[in-house]
Amino acid sequence: MTAHHAAPRAADPHETDPHQTDPHDADPREAAPHGPTRAHRRITVRFAATSGGSGPLTRGQDNMIRCIRRDAPEAINKESVWPVPPGASLAAGLDALRLLVERHESLRTSFPPGPGPDAFPVSQVVRGDGRFAVTAVEAGGLDVRELDALAAELGQADVAVPVPLDIVPRIRFTLLVDGQQLLRLIAVVCHAGADGAATALLIQDWYALAAGKELPPVTAPTPIQIAAAEQSPQGRRRAAGALRHWARVLGSGPQVVFADSRITGPPSGPAALMVRSRTAAADLAAVCRRTGASPSVVLLAAFSALVAHRAGRAELAVSALSANRQRAALLDHVGTLAQDALILLDTGTADLDQLIGRTKSASLSAYWHSMLDAEQVWQLVEDAAHVRGSRFARQVVVNDLSLTIPAAVADAQPAATADPELTPLPAPPLPVRLMFTILRIAGSLDFALISCPQVLDPEETERFARALLDLLAKAAVGPVPLAELHAAPGPPAAAAGGDASGGDWQLVDGARIDLAAVRGLVGAALDTALDTGLDTGLDAGLDTGLDTGPGGGPDPAPSFRPDCRVTVEDGRLTVDLTTADPHLTPADVHRAVVAALPGRDTAMAPQHYRIHHLGPDGERLAAGSGRDPEVVARFAALT
């Protein structure tokens, strides 16, 4: 770990510079649309901090960099419109941005390419001085609603533009101005620089600095100090405990939640519903007073009760975004600490009060075990898929942002036109089936439901939202029997154990699966293995019932015929295959099937394979689970 100190510059910190060539000033938005065509200019802001340095990545940084390299920018970057002090000038705003960047090392952190073949960063470098570009857009003559609309449009366009890992700052600013008067500030924050809780702190600091106030020195640990603590013996023990918690949940809990014949592939076409209700906020407060639980716990319990009712199952695995600020020393940390907390929750209680108590215990344990080594956890997910034959996905997600959105930002929203007010909105393309985002709990309960139509269509999503409000209203008075959730969307026939749209549904390893989907999974896996020549041991001698084209050759788009035998025998999912290849093993087939699992939530890899080898001397049988003993042992060691 190294540190250096930069001397302050005497140059003018603000200068209009429409033709910057310094790569650290390069603005990736130059190739992206700026929304409405309005006069705009680039302003260079120079910063000169008193600290800098380098060190290893924090676990939060490592996790977010992996997400940045995998997901679309709009799923990682977070845009918001920050409040502007009354009468603030453009110059005051630029000074405040400079001071903000100088104040927080996480904003001055870059992640240079690492030495490995994939160039994955292995270190963080905090720059002591430099410069960054701010875009100022002329917006004079617009009324308040037009300003808000323009700010929203610019933010939505900007959030889809990556924030490069190797330049600073980790945040991008656009100002709406009327000459020298500052009207709005749009910020796009890279999640590798600040999570939701840290962004709330940045907004508060910005507002004070733009109003001309002086702030006390930062006392919270820096990201470099966080990384050092995580590498300490205590930090390593905590990470090991978190890994064991995840292994227990992945090894015993439900890998998937919903059983529905509408699920035909990965989550797609999501819709969002914004809900605002002052009455619901009062009901929530009453439930909290009556039960002694926090608003977050009450809402998580109510949401989980409705999800369980929809899924037709009592046990849920819920991914909840954890701020990881349980320790007082981390409350004011500006950086990225948030990671998933994996909650295993049994909703099989008589009433909501009992479920609230159970939720409190389960969520506390999960939040405590949410500071993770991302690489190890992702490997754990792969191992669990190999062992159990189903792949865990973030099907049900809760994100409580109510403590990360400053009151000034919430209060700036236009007043609701009804109680409750339900507003359909465009949804970002998130790989989830159902996401519950809590935005506000004081004065008004504001939340958003993001739903995949394969699980909840728009009409069902509205019913779900209204059922949640109704559940809170009843719980404000007393315990609510969970058998009385009739107004909420109920389970499809598949989840209830019946036949759903022609599916052949069976209960295997705690999950409802469709045997027809299993046949499709096995067929797709073998098709892919044969077409791509994967190292699975499969060859053209495999008799899978593939369609053949003219002359007996493989059809260009082969399909696995339903006569593939997939059965459930004594609770064990079994598949029978016939081949002329004497070398094909259950392990070969299992590897191919597990590789084809993503997006196939209604299927799982067989637990037992029977391969019938046909040869000159008759039939020879090879049977087994196909599981790699090393993977099984590695997974078992954690569970």
ABEGO torsion letter per residue (X at the ends): XBBBBBBBBABBABBBBABBABAAABBAAAABBAEBBBBBBBBBBBBBBABBEBBBBBAAAAAAAAAAAABBAAAABBBBBBBBBBGBBAAAAAAAAAAAAAABAAAABBBBBBABAAGBBABBBBBABEBBBBBBBBABGBBAAAAAAAAAAAAAAAAABBBBAABOBABBBBBBBBEABBABBBBBBBAAABBAAAAAAAAAAAAAAAAGBBBBBBABBBAAAAAAAAABAAAAAAAAAAAAAAAAAAAABBABABBBAABAEBBBGBBBBBBBBAAAAAAAAAAAAAAGBBAAAAAAAAAAAAAAAAAGBABBBBBBBBAGAABAAAAABBEBABBBBBBBBBABBABAAAAAAAAAAAAAAAAAAABBBAAAAAAAAAAAAAAAGBBBBBABBBBBAAAABBAAAAAABBBBABOBBBBBBBBBBBBBABBBBBABABGBBBBBBBBBAAABBAAAAAAAAAAAAAAAAAAAABBBBAAAAAABBBBBAAAAGBBBGGBBBBBBGGBBBBAAAAAAAAAAAAAAAAAAGBBAGBBAABBAGBBBBBGGBBBABBBBBAABBBBBBGGBBBBBBBBABAABBAAAAAAAAAAAABGBAABBBBABBBBBBBBAAEBBBBBEAGBBAAAAAAAAAAX
